[in-house]
């Protein structure tokens, strides 16, 4: 879900000043990442490898069906955006906790004004939501990955990072591990964000509302790129995002279900996945130090008082 346009405009100047060409970021940080990967001999609590399945196994189109193209028997799809419509799809089932992964190749070239989203969301007014949103940019400037967590209808927990690779050149994996203890956002198995269960601190946590998975490609040039200053160039249409993998390993439940019937019995629900291990926290720190360009936890203008979850999430 997008944040407010006023917030986007407040950020636009600082983001434009901090933009760097994506190929430069790739060269500068590829070596440090390689070295970091060799620091530890074990991964500890690394998620299991996703299992690739055809699109139709777990998902179905939701709107503008003609803007979804299928390849290789449905093992790969493309979403097309033009001046008439974007498009999207959703999971067939609803899930209460699990591990969800998608391999994506984002819109190449001049993608300013476009948003490619992959997220989980419940279906009521006080909804829970876990968001990946990829904000397009002018040619030569890096994509911005925005994450957000809604609990009980409240969001406003945006974090933004640059990626350490060009996400338009080849497929990369974007995953969510969600259990009763934490939500972990991962990019190619690198943790980029953790949202811990802080109900004891008075912070809502998604635990009793099953969520469907959604993905869409749409025009959001009123806010997506530099706070809406950069508009979609329709002469570059169609804009195309590619998908494969379609991995879902979750506790499937009816929309009315309040708990997972297999609680404590799935691999993603075991003790080693109640927190990151030391190696994963080092990787998260690397992302924080090198690629984070906005974190609501450090925004004293919006939050004069530090949100209580930020310290436990190691966001400060």
C-alpha positions, 0 to 999 in steps of 0.5 A, a space after each residue: 500500500 502506498 504512503 501519503 503523497 505529502 510524505 512522498 513529497 517530503 522525501 523527494 528532495 533527500 532521495 534525489 540528492 542521494 541517488 546513485 547509478 545502480 551499476 555503480 552500487 553494484 560494483 561498489 558493494 558486490 565485493 563486500 557482500 562476497 566477503 561477508 558471505 565467507 565470514 561464517 561457515 554456517 547459516 544457522 536459521 536460513 529459510 529452506 530453499 523455495 520450491 518452484 511451481 507453475 503459476 496456476 498451482 497457487 495463484 490466479 489472475 484478479 484483474 485485466 486478465 489480458 495484461 498477463 502473459 504466460 510462458 513455459 506452461 505457466 512456469 513464468 508469467 509477465 505483467 504488462 502495464 500500458 496507459 489503459 491498465 495495469 494488472 495483478 494476481 492473488 493466491 488461491 488460498 489464505 494463510 496464517 504464517 508461513 514462508 512465501 517467495 517469488 522470483 521477480 525481474 522488474 521493469 527495465 529502462 525508464 520505469 518512473 511512475 510505475 510500482 511493482 508490488 508483492 505483498 500479503 494482506 487480510 480482507 477487512 477494515 482493520 487489516 494486516 499487511 506485509 509489503 514489498 513495493 518496488 518504485 520505478 525510476 528514470 533510466 540510469 537511476 536505481 530502483 527503490 525497494 520500500 517495505 511496510 507492515 500494517 497491523 490492525 489497519 495501522 501502517 506508516 512503518 515505511 523503510 526504503 533501501 537501494 538494492 546491491 544489484 540491478 533487479 531488471 537484468 535477471 531474476 532475484 528472490 523476494 521472500 517473507 518468513 512470518 511466524 508468531 515471533 517475527 516477520 523477516 523480509 529477505 532478498 536472495 536470502 539476505 535479511 533486509 528487515 525484521 519486524 518482531 512480535 512486540 505485543 508486550 510493548 503494546 504494538 499489534 502483530 499479525 497473528 489472527 487474520 489469515 492473509 492472501 498474497 497479491 502482486 500487481 503492476 500499476 501506475 502510481 506517478 502521483 507519488 512513486 518517483 521523487 514524490 510524484 515529480 517524475 511522471 510515467 512516460 507512456 511512450 515507453 509502454 508496455 512496461 513489463 515485470 516478469 515472475 517465476 517460482 510462485 512458492 508458498 509454504 504456509 498454514 492454509 486457513 479459511 478467512 475466518 480462522 483465528 489460529 493455525 491448526 499446525 502451530 509449532 509443527 512446520 519448519 518455519 515455526 521452529 525455535 531456530 526461526 524465532 530470531 535471526 542468528 548472529 550471521 544474519 544480523 551481520 547481513 542485516 546490519 550491512 544492508 542498514 549501513 550501506 543501502 538504507 535511505 529511509 527508516 521511519 524509526 529514525 524520522 523524528 519529524 514524523 515520530 518525535 517519540 521512538 516507536 516502541 518496536 524499533 529498538 527490538 527490531 534493531 532499527 536504531 
